[in-house]
Amino acid sequence: MMKDKKVAIVSCYFQHNYGSQLQAFATQQMLDDLGINNYTIDNSGLDASVKGAKVKYYLSHITDYRIFANKMGYVFSRLYQKINKSYGRKAAKRAKAFNSYIKKFRLTSKCSSYKELADYVEREFTDILVGSDQLWLPSNIDADYYTLNWVPKEINKISYSTSFGVGSLTDAYIAKTKAFLSRFQYISVREVSAVTIVEKAIGQKPEMVCDPTLLLDGNRWATIVADQELINKPYILCYLIGNNQEHRKFARMLAEKTGCIIVSLPHMGKYKKVDKNYSDIEEFDAGPEEFVNLIKHANYICTDSFHATVFSILNHKEFFTFMRFKEGKESTNTRIDSLFDIIDFDKRLVSDFGDIDKYLKNPIPYDKIDTRLSLYREASIDFLKKALGKNDRN
């Protein structure tokens, strides 16, 4: 007897990160809008296995200064939360907001092993979709969850807008990528660099589709997120994940020029000394919905975040985007590069930190951008329909 269509979503819905949770929710919401029965895989029972594999990855790259320094930053941040009780309480408020957002997901039953999860998926689902976000980072490839290597052969496997998070892979990881992608029936990615990686791995060009958050336009998001203003003064929202002091100085210059206060979302992911004392209001209890709300009602946005840029565009805001990393093979700037290519406008991609007027004199052509995004959104939804056999069921 043929099963009714039922899709399992593999995402990082649990990450305490605005982009991770919002893209996971948008994926669920789009499948709902398409009338497709779907559930998000609860992978908490595999936590130890996945984390163990990642530890092995980081230990094998201990001589790579950038990877080592980044991980040590997270370790220090956790220790600092315990030492500095005031900061620890603020970090706990933020964690609570992220954990609360998880309630928005329809989760599957929890399985305690890959074998148990594979059997469950084979029994309950017709399709499995992995995406979006940087789920195919080298560390995640080694962790072997987002690769779907554990999924039974008979299940239709789809990648939607999945990212490698880096501009290129070593030959060793290209070989691993070839092995797991060869099991997929439909592959789509989020940025140009990922297209190149997939082509190199399997000799086929994948479709490039929009991030799930872009599947819903600004009007659709407005029906999902509460509209109550959280700040009652004109403000600049700063969502800066990197450590660049120049980005924060730029925001202060903008505040002096416009008379707006600065509202920041500081110490995201880990404690950063540069986040101290540059903003007027520090928001620690903002979950994903409040994040979108703060962008929607801001006068200006300064960010080095892909998803903060996305929601700035969806809400037709005055924004300034910075590159978080220096260029290089490990750079994760690629998704921002691709986003600006898609909208065909990069005049708010900041490289000159001393000249605000240089950017303000270039108005953002939202009519043109909306048209380009609408076409891109439509093509991306068509990919989803094709991969999920939605057209066949009409």
DALIN-V88621 format. One record per residue. N is the residue number from 0. RES is the residue in one small letter. PHI is phi in radians with two decimals (999 if undefined). NEAR is the number of other C-alpha atoms within 10 Angstrom. Layout:
N_RES_PHI_NEAR + N_RES_PHI_NEAR
This chain:
0_m_999_3 + 1_m_-1.32_5 + 2_k_-1.31_9 + 3_d_-1.19_10 + 4_k_-1.09_16 + 5_k_-2.64_17 + 6_v_-1.86_25 + 7_a_-1.72_23 + 8_i_-1.83_27 + 9_v_-1.85_23 + 10_s_-2.53_27 + 11_c_-1.82_25 + 12_y_-1.04_27 + 13_f_-1.58_17 + 14_q_-1.18_16 + 15_h_-1.43_21 + 16_n_-2.63_16 + 17_y_-1.05_21 + 18_g_-1.10_24 + 19_s_-1.06_22 + 20_q_-1.26_25 + 21_l_-1.23_21 + 22_q_-1.21_23 + 23_a_-1.16_25 + 24_f_-1.16_21 + 25_a_-1.11_19 + 26_t_-1.10_27 + 27_q_-1.03_24 + 28_q_-1.14_20 + 29_m_-1.14_17 + 30_l_-1.13_19 + 31_d_-1.05_12 + 32_d_-1.09_10 + 33_l_-1.46_12 + 34_g_1.33_10 + 35_i_-1.83_17 + 36_n_-1.12_14 + 37_n_-2.61_23 + 38_y_-2.43_20 + 39_t_-1.65_24 + 40_i_-1.14_23 + 41_d_-1.46_22 + 42_n_-1.79_23 + 43_s_-1.10_13 + 44_g_-1.25_15 + 45_l_-1.77_17 + 46_d_-0.88_11 + 47_a_-1.10_12 + 48_s_-1.13_16 + 49_v_-1.15_19 + 50_k_-1.14_14 + 51_g_-1.08_12 + 52_a_-1.15_18 + 53_k_-1.20_19 + 54_v_-1.04_14 + 55_k_-1.05_14 + 56_y_-1.07_17 + 57_y_-1.16_15 + 58_l_-1.16_13 + 59_s_-1.27_10 + 60_h_-2.03_14 + 61_i_-1.15_14 + 62_t_-1.46_10 + 63_d_-1.45_11 + 64_y_-1.01_10 + 65_r_-1.11_12 + 66_i_-1.14_14 + 67_f_-1.11_14 + 68_a_-1.12_12 + 69_n_-1.12_11 + 70_k_-1.20_15 + 71_m_-1.13_13 + 72_g_-1.08_15 + 73_y_-1.19_14 + 74_v_-1.09_13 + 75_f_-1.06_12 + 76_s_-1.08_20 + 77_r_-1.14_16 + 78_l_-1.15_13 + 79_y_-1.14_15 + 80_q_-1.07_18 + 81_k_-1.41_12 + 82_i_-1.33_11 + 83_n_-1.67_10 + 84_k_-1.08_11 + 85_s_-1.10_10 + 86_y_-1.14_17 + 87_g_-1.06_16 + 88_r_-1.16_14 + 89_k_-1.14_16 + 90_a_-1.09_22 + 91_a_-1.17_14 + 92_k_-1.09_17 + 93_r_-1.15_19 + 94_a_-1.04_18 + 95_k_-1.08_15 + 96_a_-1.12_18 + 97_f_-1.19_23 + 98_n_-1.10_15 + 99_s_-1.15_12 + 100_y_-1.18_18 + 101_i_-1.04_16 + 102_k_-1.09_9 + 103_k_-1.34_11 + 104_f_-1.71_18 + 105_r_-1.48_15 + 106_l_-1.72_17 + 107_t_-1.33_18 + 108_s_-1.13_14 + 109_k_-1.46_15 + 110_c_-2.02_18 + 111_s_-1.77_15 + 112_s_-2.68_15 + 113_y_-1.11_17 + 114_k_-1.11_13 + 115_e_-1.11_12 + 116_l_-1.18_22 + 117_a_-1.07_16 + 118_d_-1.10_15 + 119_y_-1.10_16 + 120_v_-1.11_22 + 121_e_-1.10_17 + 122_r_-1.36_10 + 123_e_-1.81_15 + 124_f_-2.18_19 + 125_t_-1.73_19 + 126_d_-2.44_21 + 127_i_-2.38_25 + 128_l_-2.12_27 + 129_v_-1.89_25 + 130_g_2.71_27 + 131_s_-1.70_29 + 132_d_1.14_25 + 133_q_-1.52_21 + 134_l_-1.38_23 + 135_w_-1.91_23 + 136_l_-0.99_20 + 137_p_-0.89_21 + 138_s_-1.13_18 + 139_n_-1.33_19 + 140_i_-1.09_21 + 141_d_-1.20_19 + 142_a_-1.17_20 + 143_d_1.20_19 + 144_y_-1.70_21 + 145_y_-1.32_24 + 146_t_-1.31_23 + 147_l_1.10_21 + 148_n_-1.08_16 + 149_w_-1.49_16 + 150_v_-1.39_21 + 151_p_-0.96_15 + 152_k_-1.01_11 + 153_e_-1.27_10 + 154_i_-1.37_17 + 155_n_-1.17_19 + 156_k_-1.85_25 + 157_i_-2.28_24 + 158_s_-1.82_27 + 159_y_-1.99_28 + 160_s_1.02_24 + 161_t_-1.32_29 + 162_s_-2.08_27 + 163_f_-1.47_27 + 164_g_1.28_22 + 165_v_-2.34_21 + 166_g_-1.35_21 + 167_s_-2.76_19 + 168_l_-2.17_19 + 169_t_-1.22_10 + 170_d_-1.03_11 + 171_a_-1.09_8 + 172_y_-1.40_17 + 173_i_-1.10_17 + 174_a_-1.13_14 + 175_k_-1.15_16 + 176_t_-1.13_21 + 177_k_-1.03_17 + 178_a_-1.11_15 + 179_f_-1.47_18 + 180_l_-1.24_20 + 181_s_-1.14_11 + 182_r_-1.60_19 + 183_f_-1.47_19 + 184_q_-1.57_12 + 185_y_-2.40_19 + 186_i_-2.23_25 + 187_s_-2.35_26 + 188_v_-2.30_24 + 189_r_-1.81_28 + 190_e_-2.45_27 + 191_v_-1.04_18 + 192_s_-1.06_20 + 193_a_-1.21_28 + 194_v_-1.01_21 + 195_t_-1.11_16 + 196_i_-1.09_23 + 197_v_-1.13_21 + 198_e_-1.01_14 + 199_k_-1.14_17 + 200_a_-1.33_22 + 201_i_-2.10_17 + 202_g_1.29_11 + 203_q_-2.23_12 + 204_k_-1.56_16 + 205_p_-1.38_19 + 206_e_-1.38_21 + 207_m_-1.79_22 + 208_v_-2.15_25 + 209_c_-1.38_26 + 210_d_-0.98_28 + 211_p_-0.92_27 + 212_t_-1.10_24 + 213_l_-1.51_23 + 214_l_-1.15_23 + 215_l_-1.84_19 + 216_d_-1.40_17 + 217_g_-1.02_18 + 218_n_-1.15_10 + 219_r_-1.19_11 + 220_w_-1.10_20 + 221_a_-1.12_15 + 222_t_-1.43_9 + 223_i_-1.76_10 + 224_v_-1.83_15 + 225_a_-1.01_12 + 226_d_-1.74_15 + 227_q_-1.15_10 + 228_e_-1.18_13 + 229_l_-1.70_12 + 230_i_-2.15_13 + 231_n_-1.73_7 + 232_k_-2.29_13 + 233_p_-1.05_17 + 234_y_-2.52_23 + 235_i_-1.80_29 + 236_l_-1.56_28 + 237_c_-1.94_28 + 238_y_-2.12_23 + 239_l_-2.08_23 + 240_i_-1.55_18 + 241_g_-1.37_20 + 242_n_-1.83_15 + 243_n_-1.32_16 + 244_q_-1.15_12 + 245_e_-1.06_14 + 246_h_-1.13_23 + 247_r_-1.27_22 + 248_k_-1.12_14 + 249_f_-1.05_19 + 250_a_-1.09_25 + 251_r_-1.16_18 + 252_m_-1.08_15 + 253_l_-1.13_20 + 254_a_-1.11_18 + 255_e_-1.12_11 + 256_k_-1.28_11 + 257_t_-1.78_14 + 258_g_1.41_12 + 259_c_-1.40_19 + 260_i_-1.44_20 + 261_i_-1.85_24 + 262_v_-1.92_22 + 263_s_-2.03_24 + 264_l_-1.98_20 + 265_p_-1.41_24 + 266_h_0.98_22 + 267_m_-1.22_18 + 268_g_1.45_16 + 269_k_-2.76_20 + 270_y_-1.19_21 + 271_k_-2.32_15 + 272_k_-1.04_11 + 273_v_-1.16_15 + 274_d_-1.43_21 + 275_k_-1.38_11 + 276_n_1.15_9 + 277_y_-1.86_17 + 278_s_-1.95_20 + 279_d_-1.52_13 + 280_i_-2.29_16 + 281_e_-1.86_18 + 282_e_-1.74_17 + 283_f_-1.97_20 + 284_d_-1.84_18 + 285_a_-1.55_20 + 286_g_-1.53_23 + 287_p_-0.99_21 + 288_e_-1.15_19 + 289_e_-1.16_20 + 290_f_-1.02_21 + 291_v_-1.13_23 + 292_n_-1.07_23 + 293_l_-1.10_25 + 294_i_-1.18_26 + 295_k_-1.04_24 + 296_h_-1.76_22 + 297_a_-1.29_25 + 298_n_-1.41_18 + 299_y_-2.52_24 + 300_i_-2.22_26 + 301_c_-2.04_27 + 302_t_-2.69_27 + 303_d_-2.01_24 + 304_s_-1.81_22 + 305_f_-1.05_22 + 306_h_-1.28_21 + 307_a_-1.16_24 + 308_t_-1.15_24 + 309_v_-1.00_17 + 310_f_-1.26_22 + 311_s_-1.13_24 + 312_i_-1.18_23 + 313_l_-1.06_23 + 314_n_-1.77_21 + 315_h_0.96_18 + 316_k_-1.70_19 + 317_e_-1.42_18 + 318_f_-2.30_25 + 319_f_-2.34_24 + 320_t_-1.94_24 + 321_f_-1.95_24 + 322_m_-1.42_22 + 323_r_-1.31_20 + 324_f_-2.10_14 + 325_k_-1.27_10 + 326_e_-1.15_12 + 327_g_2.77_11 + 328_k_-1.15_11 + 329_e_-1.68_17 + 330_s_-1.16_16 + 331_t_-1.86_23 + 332_n_-1.29_21 + 333_t_-1.03_23 + 334_r_-1.20_26 + 335_i_-1.22_23 + 336_d_-0.97_17 + 337_s_-1.14_17 + 338_l_-1.07_21 + 339_f_-1.21_16 + 340_d_-1.11_13 + 341_i_-1.12_16 + 342_i_-1.46_18 + 343_d_0.97_13 + 344_f_-2.75_16 + 345_d_-2.23_18 + 346_k_-1.30_17 + 347_r_-1.95_19 + 348_l_-1.59_18 + 349_v_-1.47_22 + 350_s_-2.22_12 + 351_d_-1.83_12 + 352_f_-1.43_15 + 353_g_-1.83_12 + 354_d_-2.36_13 + 355_i_-1.19_16 + 356_d_-1.04_10 + 357_k_-0.96_13 + 358_y_-1.60_17 + 359_l_-1.13_14 + 360_k_-1.32_9 + 361_n_-1.85_12 + 362_p_-1.08_10 + 363_i_-1.45_19 + 364_p_-1.39_12 + 365_y_-1.15_17 + 366_d_-1.05_9 + 367_k_-1.17_13 + 368_i_-1.11_18 + 369_d_-1.05_17 + 370_t_-1.12_12 + 371_r_-1.12_14 + 372_l_-1.18_21 + 373_s_-1.10_16 + 374_l_-1.14_11 + 375_y_-1.15_19 + 376_r_-1.09_20 + 377_e_-1.08_14 + 378_a_-1.15_16 + 379_s_-1.19_23 + 380_i_-1.15_19 + 381_d_-1.07_15 + 382_f_-1.06_20 + 383_l_-1.03_23 + 384_k_-1.06_17 + 385_k_-1.13_13 + 386_a_-1.13_21 + 387_l_-1.70_24 + 388_g_1.14_13 + 389_k_-1.15_16 + 390_n_-1.12_11 + 391_d_-1.23_8 + 392_r_-1.72_8 + 393_n_-1.26_5
